[in-house]
Amino acid sequence: MVAFFLPRASDDEQAERLYDALAEFAGCEPAPAGQRVASITFDADGAQWVAAVGEPLTGRRTTQQLRRGELLERTEELGSPSRVLAIYPGTPFLVVTDAQPITPAASEWANPFTVTPSAVTLFDR
């Protein structure tokens, strides 16, 4: 497990202020210290994605095709240049990235975007 941090924060106090500000931007409540999310796994558009704080979004799509009577499986690695800044628990979870409107960077993901995770990893307390 990893201790709580946010990208772009130079110390713990700044991380707390940034976490609160990103929650306000996302329109949600910040999670208490013991419930802060480090990463989630979720399904979107037929792929399994991972959103981890401080990392770009990554995904994997596996397809199957019958060819000459043999079942072939193909796995495609997916990625997004959007880096995860914070993840807020809830129903659904909210993921905030460094894409527009926070920075000028374009993304195929809305910012913030909502998902229902299949796996959740919390930060250390």
Disulfide bonds with the S-S distance in Angstrom:
none
